[in-house]
């Protein structure tokens, strides 16, 4: 099973985004997404931002993950 992580974009530079996933910040590749900006929400898999999502999607993902733990 593959699991994607939802996160908020903090900054973007030269194809790399810094994301905040529940308080944990890390760098991921942003090469697959055009026009990515701080404040956007993304789905991340294997260190790559693979899709833009909405804040509502992010909140729903967080809730589902909390229910699993």
PDB file of N, CA, C, O and CB in Angstrom:
ATOM      1  N   UNK A   1       0.841  -1.172   0.000  1.00  0.00           N
ATOM      2  CA  UNK A   1       0.000   0.000   0.000  1.00  0.00           C
ATOM      3  C   UNK A   1       0.890   1.240   0.000  1.00  0.00           C
ATOM      4  O   UNK A   1       1.875   1.298   0.736  1.00  0.00           O
ATOM      5  CB  UNK A   1      -0.959  -0.005   1.215  1.00  0.00           C
ATOM      6  N   UNK A   2       0.555   2.212  -0.805  1.00  0.00           N
ATOM      7  CA  UNK A   2       1.280   3.476  -0.852  1.00  0.00           C
ATOM      8  C   UNK A   2       0.469   4.539  -0.130  1.00  0.00           C
ATOM      9  O   UNK A   2      -0.752   4.609  -0.266  1.00  0.00           O
ATOM     10  CB  UNK A   2       1.568   3.903  -2.316  1.00  0.00           C
ATOM     11  N   UNK A   3       1.155   5.351   0.627  1.00  0.00           N
ATOM     12  CA  UNK A   3       0.481   6.402   1.377  1.00  0.00           C
ATOM     13  C   UNK A   3       1.077   7.744   0.998  1.00  0.00           C
ATOM     14  O   UNK A   3       2.296   7.917   1.005  1.00  0.00           O
ATOM     15  CB  UNK A   3       0.595   6.161   2.900  1.00  0.00           C
ATOM     16  N   UNK A   4       0.213   8.692   0.667  1.00  0.00           N
ATOM     17  CA  UNK A   4       0.654  10.053   0.403  1.00  0.00           C
ATOM     18  C   UNK A   4       0.442  10.884   1.652  1.00  0.00           C
ATOM     19  O   UNK A   4      -0.448  10.610   2.458  1.00  0.00           O
ATOM     20  CB  UNK A   4      -0.099  10.665  -0.805  1.00  0.00           C
ATOM     21  N   UNK A   5       1.258  11.884   1.796  1.00  0.00           N
ATOM     22  CA  UNK A   5       1.211  12.778   2.939  1.00  0.00           C
ATOM     23  C   UNK A   5       0.760  14.150   2.460  1.00  0.00           C
ATOM     24  O   UNK A   5       1.301  14.673   1.486  1.00  0.00           O
ATOM     25  CB  UNK A   5       2.590  12.857   3.649  1.00  0.00           C
ATOM     26  N   UNK A   6      -0.217  14.735   3.127  1.00  0.00           N
ATOM     27  CA  UNK A   6      -0.633  16.083   2.758  1.00  0.00           C
ATOM     28  C   UNK A   6       0.195  17.081   3.555  1.00  0.00           C
ATOM     29  O   UNK A   6       0.560  16.822   4.702  1.00  0.00           O
ATOM     30  CB  UNK A   6      -2.157  16.293   3.009  1.00  0.00           C
ATOM     31  N   UNK A   7       0.490  18.225   2.940  1.00  0.00           N
ATOM     32  CA  UNK A   7       1.333  19.219   3.602  1.00  0.00           C
ATOM     33  C   UNK A   7       1.109  20.596   3.000  1.00  0.00           C
ATOM     34  O   UNK A   7       0.615  20.732   1.880  1.00  0.00           O
ATOM     35  CB  UNK A   7       2.813  18.829   3.497  1.00  0.00           C
ATOM     36  N   UNK A   8       1.482  21.612   3.765  1.00  0.00           N
ATOM     37  CA  UNK A   8       1.406  22.996   3.316  1.00  0.00           C
ATOM     38  C   UNK A   8       2.784  23.435   2.841  1.00  0.00           C
ATOM     39  O   UNK A   8       3.790  23.140   3.486  1.00  0.00           O
ATOM     40  CB  UNK A   8       0.886  23.927   4.449  1.00  0.00           C
ATOM     41  N   UNK A   9       2.829  24.134   1.721  1.00  0.00           N
ATOM     42  CA  UNK A   9       4.085  24.617   1.166  1.00  0.00           C
ATOM     43  C   UNK A   9       4.518  25.869   1.925  1.00  0.00           C
ATOM     44  O   UNK A   9       3.754  26.825   2.065  1.00  0.00           O
ATOM     45  CB  UNK A   9       3.946  24.910  -0.354  1.00  0.00           C
ATOM     46  N   UNK A  10       5.758  25.843   2.411  1.00  0.00           N
ATOM     47  CA  UNK A  10       6.323  26.977   3.136  1.00  0.00           C
ATOM     48  C   UNK A  10       7.113  27.871   2.188  1.00  0.00           C
ATOM     49  O   UNK A  10       7.002  29.095   2.244  1.00  0.00           O
ATOM     50  CB  UNK A  10       7.219  26.492   4.288  1.00  0.00           C
ATOM     51  N   UNK A  11       7.916  27.252   1.313  1.00  0.00           N
ATOM     52  CA  UNK A  11       8.701  28.019   0.339  1.00  0.00           C
ATOM     53  C   UNK A  11       9.018  27.137  -0.864  1.00  0.00           C
ATOM     54  O   UNK A  11       8.969  25.909  -0.793  1.00  0.00           O
ATOM     55  CB  UNK A  11      10.015  28.561   0.982  1.00  0.00           C
ATOM     56  N   UNK A  12       9.343  27.803  -1.975  1.00  0.00           N
ATOM     57  CA  UNK A  12       9.685  27.095  -3.211  1.00  0.00           C
ATOM     58  C   UNK A  12      10.887  27.797  -3.837  1.00  0.00           C
ATOM     59  O   UNK A  12      10.914  29.023  -3.951  1.00  0.00           O
ATOM     60  CB  UNK A  12       8.464  27.054  -4.212  1.00  0.00           C
ATOM     61  N   UNK A  13      11.892  26.992  -4.245  1.00  0.00           N
ATOM     62  CA  UNK A  13      13.063  27.558  -4.908  1.00  0.00           C
ATOM     63  C   UNK A  13      13.734  26.478  -5.742  1.00  0.00           C
ATOM     64  O   UNK A  13      14.032  25.389  -5.250  1.00  0.00           O
ATOM     65  CB  UNK A  13      14.057  28.154  -3.875  1.00  0.00           C
ATOM     66  N   UNK A  14      13.969  26.795  -7.011  1.00  0.00           N
ATOM     67  CA  UNK A  14      14.722  25.915  -7.910  1.00  0.00           C
ATOM     68  C   UNK A  14      14.233  24.470  -7.910  1.00  0.00           C
ATOM     69  O   UNK A  14      15.036  23.541  -7.821  1.00  0.00           O
ATOM     70  CB  UNK A  14      16.170  25.941  -7.537  1.00  0.00           C
ATOM     71  N   UNK A  15      12.922  24.279  -8.009  1.00  0.00           N
ATOM     72  CA  UNK A  15      12.369  22.929  -8.112  1.00  0.00           C
ATOM     73  C   UNK A  15      12.279  22.172  -6.808  1.00  0.00           C
ATOM     74  O   UNK A  15      11.964  20.982  -6.801  1.00  0.00           O
ATOM     75  CB  UNK A  15      13.174  22.145  -9.049  1.00  0.00           C
ATOM     76  N   UNK A  16      12.553  22.846  -5.700  1.00  0.00           N
ATOM     77  CA  UNK A  16      12.453  22.217  -4.384  1.00  0.00           C
ATOM     78  C   UNK A  16      11.497  23.025  -3.520  1.00  0.00           C
ATOM     79  O   UNK A  16      11.547  24.255  -3.503  1.00  0.00           O
ATOM     80  CB  UNK A  16      13.850  22.106  -3.707  1.00  0.00           C
ATOM     81  N   UNK A  17      10.635  22.329  -2.810  1.00  0.00           N
ATOM     82  CA  UNK A  17       9.702  22.987  -1.904  1.00  0.00           C
ATOM     83  C   UNK A  17      10.004  22.566  -0.475  1.00  0.00           C
ATOM     84  O   UNK A  17      10.317  21.404  -0.213  1.00  0.00           O
ATOM     85  CB  UNK A  17       8.237  22.653  -2.275  1.00  0.00           C
ATOM     86  N   UNK A  18       9.909  23.505   0.434  1.00  0.00           N
ATOM     87  CA  UNK A  18       9.922  23.185   1.861  1.00  0.00           C
ATOM     88  C   UNK A  18       8.462  23.084   2.268  1.00  0.00           C
ATOM     89  O   UNK A  18       7.673  23.998   2.030  1.00  0.00           O
ATOM     90  CB  UNK A  18      10.709  24.275   2.725  1.00  0.00           C
ATOM     91  N   UNK A  19       8.111  21.957   2.886  1.00  0.00           N
ATOM     92  CA  UNK A  19       6.726  21.722   3.287  1.00  0.00           C
ATOM     93  C   UNK A  19       6.631  21.600   4.802  1.00  0.00           C
ATOM     94  O   UNK A  19       7.606  21.296   5.489  1.00  0.00           O
ATOM     95  CB  UNK A  19       6.171  20.454   2.610  1.00  0.00           C
ATOM     96  N   UNK A  20       5.430  21.848   5.293  1.00  0.00           N
ATOM     97  CA  UNK A  20       5.130  21.663   6.706  1.00  0.00           C
ATOM     98  C   UNK A  20       4.025  20.615   6.791  1.00  0.00           C
ATOM     99  O   UNK A  20       2.886  20.853   6.389  1.00  0.00           O
ATOM    100  CB  UNK A  20       4.703  23.020   7.398  1.00  0.00           C
ATOM    101  N   UNK A  21       4.386  19.461   7.318  1.00  0.00           N
ATOM    102  CA  UNK A  21       3.424  18.367   7.475  1.00  0.00           C
ATOM    103  C   UNK A  21       3.220  18.134   8.968  1.00  0.00           C
ATOM    104  O   UNK A  21       4.028  17.467   9.614  1.00  0.00           O
ATOM    105  CB  UNK A  21       3.918  17.054   6.756  1.00  0.00           C
ATOM    106  N   UNK A  22       2.156  18.676   9.503  1.00  0.00           N
ATOM    107  CA  UNK A  22       1.840  18.544  10.931  1.00  0.00           C
ATOM    108  C   UNK A  22       2.977  19.026  11.819  1.00  0.00           C
ATOM    109  O   UNK A  22       3.266  18.422  12.852  1.00  0.00           O
ATOM    110  CB  UNK A  22       1.515  17.098  11.262  1.00  0.00           C
ATOM    111  N   UNK A  23       3.621  20.115  11.414  1.00  0.00           N
ATOM    112  CA  UNK A  23       4.699  20.691  12.205  1.00  0.00           C
ATOM    113  C   UNK A  23       6.088  20.229  11.824  1.00  0.00           C
ATOM    114  O   UNK A  23       7.070  20.848  12.234  1.00  0.00           O
ATOM    115  CB  UNK A  23       4.476  20.388  13.618  1.00  0.00           C
ATOM    116  N   UNK A  24       6.202  19.169  11.057  1.00  0.00           N
ATOM    117  CA  UNK A  24       7.508  18.671  10.613  1.00  0.00           C
ATOM    118  C   UNK A  24       7.827  19.287   9.257  1.00  0.00           C
ATOM    119  O   UNK A  24       7.070  19.122   8.300  1.00  0.00           O
ATOM    120  CB  UNK A  24       7.524  17.106  10.533  1.00  0.00           C
ATOM    121  N   UNK A  25       8.937  19.989   9.177  1.00  0.00           N
ATOM    122  CA  UNK A  25       9.329  20.621   7.913  1.00  0.00           C
ATOM    123  C   UNK A  25      10.387  19.773   7.227  1.00  0.00           C
ATOM    124  O   UNK A  25      11.294  19.237   7.864  1.00  0.00           O
ATOM    125  CB  UNK A  25       9.857  22.062   8.150  1.00  0.00           C
ATOM    126  N   UNK A  26      10.245  19.664   5.895  1.00  0.00           N
ATOM    127  CA  UNK A  26      11.250  18.951   5.103  1.00  0.00           C
ATOM    128  C   UNK A  26      11.209  19.419   3.671  1.00  0.00           C
ATOM    129  O   UNK A  26      10.240  20.037   3.230  1.00  0.00           O
ATOM    130  CB  UNK A  26      11.032  17.436   5.170  1.00  0.00           C
ATOM    131  N   UNK A  27      12.273  19.118   2.946  1.00  0.00           N
ATOM    132  CA  UNK A  27      12.365  19.489   1.536  1.00  0.00           C
ATOM    133  C   UNK A  27      11.874  18.341   0.671  1.00  0.00           C
ATOM    134  O   UNK A  27      12.156  17.173   0.942  1.00  0.00           O
ATOM    135  CB  UNK A  27      13.814  19.872   1.157  1.00  0.00           C
ATOM    136  N   UNK A  28      11.128  18.694  -0.381  1.00  0.00           N
ATOM    137  CA  UNK A  28      10.657  17.704  -1.353  1.00  0.00           C
ATOM    138  C   UNK A  28      10.840  18.270  -2.753  1.00  0.00           C
ATOM    139  O   UNK A  28      10.958  19.483  -2.930  1.00  0.00           O
ATOM    140  CB  UNK A  28       9.163  17.324  -1.099  1.00  0.00           C
ATOM    141  N   UNK A  29      10.862  17.402  -3.727  1.00  0.00           N
ATOM    142  CA  UNK A  29      10.923  17.833  -5.120  1.00  0.00           C
ATOM    143  C   UNK A  29       9.585  18.430  -5.528  1.00  0.00           C
ATOM    144  O   UNK A  29       8.527  17.872  -5.239  1.00  0.00           O
ATOM    145  CB  UNK A  29      11.298  16.653  -6.048  1.00  0.00           C
ATOM    146  N   UNK A  30       9.646  19.581  -6.208  1.00  0.00           N
ATOM    147  CA  UNK A  30       8.432  20.236  -6.700  1.00  0.00           C
ATOM    148  C   UNK A  30       8.424  20.286  -8.222  1.00  0.00           C
ATOM    149  O   UNK A  30       7.655  21.043  -8.813  1.00  0.00           O
ATOM    150  CB  UNK A  30       8.313  21.655  -6.125  1.00  0.00           C
ATOM    151  N   UNK A  31       9.269  19.490  -8.856  1.00  0.00           N
ATOM    152  CA  UNK A  31       9.416  19.530 -10.314  1.00  0.00           C
ATOM    153  C   UNK A  31       8.163  19.129 -11.079  1.00  0.00           C
ATOM    154  O   UNK A  31       7.987  19.551 -12.222  1.00  0.00           O
ATOM    155  CB  UNK A  31      10.535  18.640 -10.723  1.00  0.00           C
ATOM    156  N   UNK A  32       7.296  18.334 -10.486  1.00  0.00           N
ATOM    157  CA  UNK A  32       6.101  17.867 -11.208  1.00  0.00           C
ATOM    158  C   UNK A  32       4.973  18.883 -11.243  1.00  0.00           C
ATOM    159  O   UNK A  32       4.035  18.742 -12.028  1.00  0.00           O
ATOM    160  CB  UNK A  32       5.595  16.601 -10.583  1.00  0.00           C
ATOM    161  N   UNK A  33       5.053  19.902 -10.404  1.00  0.00           N
ATOM    162  CA  UNK A  33       3.947  20.856 -10.289  1.00  0.00           C
ATOM    163  C   UNK A  33       4.353  22.234 -10.781  1.00  0.00           C
ATOM    164  O   UNK A  33       5.415  22.747 -10.429  1.00  0.00           O
ATOM    165  CB  UNK A  33       3.465  20.944  -8.843  1.00  0.00           C
ATOM    166  N   UNK A  34       3.494  22.824 -11.599  1.00  0.00           N
ATOM    167  CA  UNK A  34       3.731  24.171 -12.096  1.00  0.00           C
ATOM    168  C   UNK A  34       3.083  25.191 -11.163  1.00  0.00           C
ATOM    169  O   UNK A  34       2.073  24.904 -10.520  1.00  0.00           O
ATOM    170  CB  UNK A  34       3.188  24.326 -13.533  1.00  0.00           C
ATOM    171  N   UNK A  35       3.661  26.360 -11.098  1.00  0.00           N
ATOM    172  CA  UNK A  35       3.099  27.486 -10.351  1.00  0.00           C
ATOM    173  C   UNK A  35       2.796  27.151  -8.898  1.00  0.00           C
ATOM    174  O   UNK A  35       1.747  27.529  -8.377  1.00  0.00           O
ATOM    175  CB  UNK A  35       1.843  27.963 -11.020  1.00  0.00           C
ATOM    176  N   UNK A  36       3.699  26.451  -8.250  1.00  0.00           N
ATOM    177  CA  UNK A  36       3.555  26.136  -6.834  1.00  0.00           C
ATOM    178  C   UNK A  36       4.041  27.331  -6.017  1.00  0.00           C
ATOM    179  O   UNK A  36       5.115  27.872  -6.277  1.00  0.00           O
ATOM    180  CB  UNK A  36       4.346  24.843  -6.460  1.00  0.00           C
ATOM    181  N   UNK A  37       3.246  27.738  -5.031  1.00  0.00           N
ATOM    182  CA  UNK A  37       3.561  28.920  -4.239  1.00  0.00           C
ATOM    183  C   UNK A  37       3.400  28.625  -2.754  1.00  0.00           C
ATOM    184  O   UNK A  37       2.653  27.723  -2.376  1.00  0.00           O
ATOM    185  CB  UNK A  37       2.669  30.099  -4.649  1.00  0.00           C
ATOM    186  N   UNK A  38       4.111  29.395  -1.898  1.00  0.00           N
ATOM    187  CA  UNK A  38       3.896  29.249  -0.460  1.00  0.00           C
ATOM    188  C   UNK A  38       2.420  29.436  -0.123  1.00  0.00           C
ATOM    189  O   UNK A  38       1.751  30.320  -0.658  1.00  0.00           O
ATOM    190  CB  UNK A  38       4.757  30.258   0.324  1.00  0.00           C
ATOM    191  N   UNK A  39       1.934  28.590   0.771  1.00  0.00           N
ATOM    192  CA  UNK A  39       0.516  28.630   1.141  1.00  0.00           C
ATOM    193  C   UNK A  39      -0.314  27.580   0.430  1.00  0.00           C
ATOM    194  O   UNK A  39      -1.408  27.242   0.882  1.00  0.00           O
ATOM    195  CB  UNK A  39      -0.052  29.986   0.850  1.00  0.00           C
ATOM    196  N   UNK A  40       0.203  27.050  -0.698  1.00  0.00           N
ATOM    197  CA  UNK A  40      -0.490  25.960  -1.392  1.00  0.00           C
ATOM    198  C   UNK A  40      -0.415  24.692  -0.552  1.00  0.00           C
ATOM    199  O   UNK A  40       0.468  24.546   0.294  1.00  0.00           O
ATOM    200  CB  UNK A  40       0.122  25.718  -2.798  1.00  0.00           C
ATOM    201  N   UNK A  41      -1.343  23.783  -0.792  1.00  0.00           N
ATOM    202  CA  UNK A  41      -1.317  22.470  -0.161  1.00  0.00           C
ATOM    203  C   UNK A  41      -1.010  21.434  -1.228  1.00  0.00           C
ATOM    204  O   UNK A  41      -1.481  21.534  -2.360  1.00  0.00           O
ATOM    205  CB  UNK A  41      -2.667  22.157   0.555  1.00  0.00           C
ATOM    206  N   UNK A  42      -0.213  20.433  -0.855  1.00  0.00           N
ATOM    207  CA  UNK A  42       0.199  19.405  -1.801  1.00  0.00           C
ATOM    208  C   UNK A  42       0.087  18.020  -1.175  1.00  0.00           C
ATOM    209  O   UNK A  42       0.076  17.863   0.046  1.00  0.00           O
ATOM    210  CB  UNK A  42       1.631  19.658  -2.277  1.00  0.00           C
ATOM    211  N   UNK A  43       0.005  17.024  -2.051  1.00  0.00           N
ATOM    212  CA  UNK A  43       0.107  15.635  -1.650  1.00  0.00           C
ATOM    213  C   UNK A  43       1.532  15.202  -2.000  1.00  0.00           C
ATOM    214  O   UNK A  43       1.997  15.419  -3.119  1.00  0.00           O
ATOM    215  CB  UNK A  43      -0.990  14.727  -2.359  1.00  0.00           C
ATOM    216  N   UNK A  44       2.221  14.588  -1.031  1.00  0.00           N
ATOM    217  CA  UNK A  44       3.619  14.202  -1.205  1.00  0.00           C
ATOM    218  C   UNK A  44       3.740  12.692  -1.102  1.00  0.00           C
ATOM    219  O   UNK A  44       3.155  12.072  -0.214  1.00  0.00           O
ATOM    220  CB  UNK A  44       4.523  14.895  -0.156  1.00  0.00           C
ATOM    221  N   UNK A  45       4.503  12.102  -2.016  1.00  0.00           N
ATOM    222  CA  UNK A  45       4.787  10.667  -1.990  1.00  0.00           C
ATOM    223  C   UNK A  45       6.248  10.462  -2.348  1.00  0.00           C
ATOM    224  O   UNK A  45       6.721  10.967  -3.367  1.00  0.00           O
ATOM    225  CB  UNK A  45       3.855   9.880  -2.969  1.00  0.00           C
ATOM    226  N   UNK A  46       6.955   9.730  -1.521  1.00  0.00           N
ATOM    227  CA  UNK A  46       8.356   9.381  -1.765  1.00  0.00           C
ATOM    228  C   UNK A  46       9.219  10.617  -2.015  1.00  0.00           C
ATOM    229  O   UNK A  46      10.100  10.598  -2.875  1.00  0.00           O
ATOM    230  CB  UNK A  46       8.458   8.432  -2.953  1.00  0.00           C
ATOM    231  N   UNK A  47       8.967  11.690  -1.266  1.00  0.00           N
ATOM    232  CA  UNK A  47       9.775  12.886  -1.379  1.00  0.00           C
ATOM    233  C   UNK A  47       9.480  13.766  -2.573  1.00  0.00           C
ATOM    234  O   UNK A  47      10.275  14.638  -2.921  1.00  0.00           O
ATOM    235  CB  UNK A  47      11.169  12.509  -1.417  1.00  0.00           C
ATOM    236  N   UNK A  48       8.321  13.536  -3.213  1.00  0.00           N
ATOM    237  CA  UNK A  48       7.944  14.307  -4.393  1.00  0.00           C
ATOM    238  C   UNK A  48       6.527  14.858  -4.204  1.00  0.00           C
ATOM    239  O   UNK A  48       5.606  14.109  -3.877  1.00  0.00           O
ATOM    240  CB  UNK A  48       8.033  13.432  -5.682  1.00  0.00           C
ATOM    241  N   UNK A  49       6.355  16.155  -4.407  1.00  0.00           N
ATOM    242  CA  UNK A  49       5.016  16.743  -4.409  1.00  0.00           C
ATOM    243  C   UNK A  49       4.342  16.309  -5.704  1.00  0.00           C
ATOM    244  O   UNK A  49       4.776  16.683  -6.794  1.00  0.00           O
ATOM    245  CB  UNK A  49       5.064  18.321  -4.279  1.00  0.00           C
ATOM    246  N   UNK A  50       3.274  15.516  -5.580  1.00  0.00           N
ATOM    247  CA  UNK A  50       2.679  14.908  -6.772  1.00  0.00           C
ATOM    248  C   UNK A  50       1.380  15.570  -7.225  1.00  0.00           C
ATOM    249  O   UNK A  50       0.950  15.370  -8.361  1.00  0.00           O
ATOM    250  CB  UNK A  50       2.423  13.459  -6.514  1.00  0.00           C
ATOM    251  N   UNK A  51       0.745  16.366  -6.338  1.00  0.00           N
ATOM    252  CA  UNK A  51      -0.514  17.009  -6.720  1.00  0.00           C
ATOM    253  C   UNK A  51      -0.812  18.159  -5.780  1.00  0.00           C
ATOM    254  O   UNK A  51      -0.486  18.120  -4.594  1.00  0.00           O
ATOM    255  CB  UNK A  51      -1.675  15.996  -6.713  1.00  0.00           C
ATOM    256  N   UNK A  52      -1.444  19.192  -6.341  1.00  0.00           N
ATOM    257  CA  UNK A  52      -1.979  20.255  -5.496  1.00  0.00           C
ATOM    258  C   UNK A  52      -3.316  19.778  -4.948  1.00  0.00           C
ATOM    259  O   UNK A  52      -4.085  19.122  -5.650  1.00  0.00           O
ATOM    260  CB  UNK A  52      -2.136  21.602  -6.289  1.00  0.00           C
ATOM    261  N   UNK A  53      -3.586  20.109  -3.693  1.00  0.00           N
ATOM    262  CA  UNK A  53      -4.857  19.777  -3.071  1.00  0.00           C
ATOM    263  C   UNK A  53      -5.394  21.036  -2.388  1.00  0.00           C
ATOM    264  O   UNK A  53      -4.710  22.058  -2.333  1.00  0.00           O
ATOM    265  CB  UNK A  53      -4.699  18.596  -2.051  1.00  0.00           C
ATOM    266  N   UNK A  54      -6.604  20.957  -1.877  1.00  0.00           N
ATOM    267  CA  UNK A  54      -7.191  22.092  -1.169  1.00  0.00           C
ATOM    268  C   UNK A  54      -6.899  21.976   0.329  1.00  0.00           C
ATOM    269  O   UNK A  54      -6.509  20.916   0.817  1.00  0.00           O
ATOM    270  CB  UNK A  54      -8.721  22.167  -1.424  1.00  0.00           C
ATOM    271  N   UNK A  55      -7.090  23.065   1.035  1.00  0.00           N
ATOM    272  CA  UNK A  55      -6.929  23.042   2.485  1.00  0.00           C
ATOM    273  C   UNK A  55      -7.922  22.051   3.095  1.00  0.00           C
ATOM    274  O   UNK A  55      -7.595  21.359   4.059  1.00  0.00           O
ATOM    275  CB  UNK A  55      -7.130  24.461   3.085  1.00  0.00           C
ATOM    276  N   UNK A  56      -9.120  21.983   2.542  1.00  0.00           N
ATOM    277  CA  UNK A  56     -10.126  21.037   3.015  1.00  0.00           C
ATOM    278  C   UNK A  56      -9.645  19.590   2.855  1.00  0.00           C
ATOM    279  O   UNK A  56      -9.855  18.760   3.740  1.00  0.00           O
ATOM    280  CB  UNK A  56     -11.444  21.244   2.258  1.00  0.00           C
ATOM    281  N   UNK A  57      -8.997  19.295   1.717  1.00  0.00           N
ATOM    282  CA  UNK A  57      -8.435  17.953   1.497  1.00  0.00           C
ATOM    283  C   UNK A  57      -7.389  17.641   2.562  1.00  0.00           C
ATOM    284  O   UNK A  57      -7.343  16.532   3.094  1.00  0.00           O
ATOM    285  CB  UNK A  57      -7.810  17.842   0.081  1.00  0.00           C
ATOM    286  N   UNK A  58      -6.546  18.636   2.868  1.00  0.00           N
ATOM    287  CA  UNK A  58      -5.500  18.461   3.877  1.00  0.00           C
ATOM    288  C   UNK A  58      -6.109  18.150   5.233  1.00  0.00           C
ATOM    289  O   UNK A  58      -5.652  17.242   5.928  1.00  0.00           O
ATOM    290  CB  UNK A  58      -4.620  19.714   3.968  1.00  0.00           C
ATOM    291  N   UNK A  59      -7.132  18.895   5.613  1.00  0.00           N
ATOM    292  CA  UNK A  59      -7.786  18.686   6.904  1.00  0.00           C
ATOM    293  C   UNK A  59      -8.434  17.308   6.981  1.00  0.00           C
ATOM    294  O   UNK A  59      -8.373  16.643   8.015  1.00  0.00           O
ATOM    295  CB  UNK A  59      -8.834  19.771   7.149  1.00  0.00           C
ATOM    296  N   UNK A  60      -9.052  16.886   5.889  1.00  0.00           N
ATOM    297  CA  UNK A  60      -9.683  15.559   5.858  1.00  0.00           C
ATOM    298  C   UNK A  60      -8.638  14.454   5.979  1.00  0.00           C
ATOM    299  O   UNK A  60      -8.861  13.461   6.673  1.00  0.00           O
ATOM    300  CB  UNK A  60     -10.493  15.378   4.562  1.00  0.00           C
ATOM    301  N   UNK A  61      -7.507  14.619   5.312  1.00  0.00           N
ATOM    302  CA  UNK A  61      -6.427  13.632   5.394  1.00  0.00           C
ATOM    303  C   UNK A  61      -5.895  13.537   6.815  1.00  0.00           C
ATOM    304  O   UNK A  61      -5.675  12.438   7.324  1.00  0.00           O
ATOM    305  CB  UNK A  61      -5.289  13.992   4.426  1.00  0.00           C
ATOM    306  N   UNK A  62      -5.685  14.686   7.463  1.00  0.00           N
ATOM    307  CA  UNK A  62      -5.208  14.707   8.850  1.00  0.00           C
ATOM    308  C   UNK A  62      -6.179  13.966   9.767  1.00  0.00           C
ATOM    309  O   UNK A  62      -5.756  13.189  10.623  1.00  0.00           O
ATOM    310  CB  UNK A  62      -5.022  16.159   9.337  1.00  0.00           C
ATOM    311  N   UNK A  63      -7.469  14.202   9.591  1.00  0.00           N
ATOM    312  CA  UNK A  63      -8.485  13.544  10.411  1.00  0.00           C
ATOM    313  C   UNK A  63      -8.455  12.029  10.209  1.00  0.00           C
ATOM    314  O   UNK A  63      -8.509  11.269  11.175  1.00  0.00           O
ATOM    315  CB  UNK A  63      -9.879  14.094  10.077  1.00  0.00           C
ATOM    316  N   UNK A  64      -8.370  11.601   8.966  1.00  0.00           N
ATOM    317  CA  UNK A  64      -8.333  10.165   8.677  1.00  0.00           C
ATOM    318  C   UNK A  64      -7.100   9.506   9.283  1.00  0.00           C
ATOM    319  O   UNK A  64      -7.194   8.408   9.831  1.00  0.00           O
ATOM    320  CB  UNK A  64      -8.359   9.927   7.167  1.00  0.00           C
ATOM    321  N   UNK A  65      -5.935  10.170   9.192  1.00  0.00           N
ATOM    322  CA  UNK A  65      -4.719   9.606   9.773  1.00  0.00           C
ATOM    323  C   UNK A  65      -4.802   9.536  11.286  1.00  0.00           C
ATOM    324  O   UNK A  65      -4.325   8.573  11.887  1.00  0.00           O
ATOM    325  CB  UNK A  65      -3.511  10.425   9.363  1.00  0.00           C
ATOM    326  N   UNK A  66      -5.400  10.537  11.910  1.00  0.00           N
ATOM    327  CA  UNK A  66      -5.578  10.508  13.365  1.00  0.00           C
ATOM    328  C   UNK A  66      -6.465   9.348  13.785  1.00  0.00           C
ATOM    329  O   UNK A  66      -6.217   8.714  14.811  1.00  0.00           O
ATOM    330  CB  UNK A  66      -6.175  11.828  13.859  1.00  0.00           C
ATOM    331  N   UNK A  67      -7.489   9.070  13.008  1.00  0.00           N
ATOM    332  CA  UNK A  67      -8.403   7.965  13.320  1.00  0.00           C
ATOM    333  C   UNK A  67      -7.705   6.616  13.208  1.00  0.00           C
ATOM    334  O   UNK A  67      -8.094   5.670  13.893  1.00  0.00           O
ATOM    335  CB  UNK A  67      -9.616   8.000  12.389  1.00  0.00           C
ATOM    336  N   UNK A  68      -6.691   6.502  12.368  1.00  0.00           N
ATOM    337  CA  UNK A  68      -5.968   5.249  12.191  1.00  0.00           C
ATOM    338  C   UNK A  68      -4.996   4.973  13.333  1.00  0.00           C
ATOM    339  O   UNK A  68      -4.657   3.821  13.606  1.00  0.00           O
ATOM    340  CB  UNK A  68      -5.221   5.268  10.880  1.00  0.00           C
ATOM    341  N   UNK A  69      -4.560   6.019  13.985  1.00  0.00           N
ATOM    342  CA  UNK A  69      -3.533   5.855  15.035  1.00  0.00           C
ATOM    343  C   UNK A  69      -4.147   5.519  16.362  1.00  0.00           C
ATOM    344  O   UNK A  69      -3.430   5.348  17.348  1.00  0.00           O
ATOM    345  CB  UNK A  69      -2.697   7.112  15.174  1.00  0.00           C
TER     346      UNK A  69
END
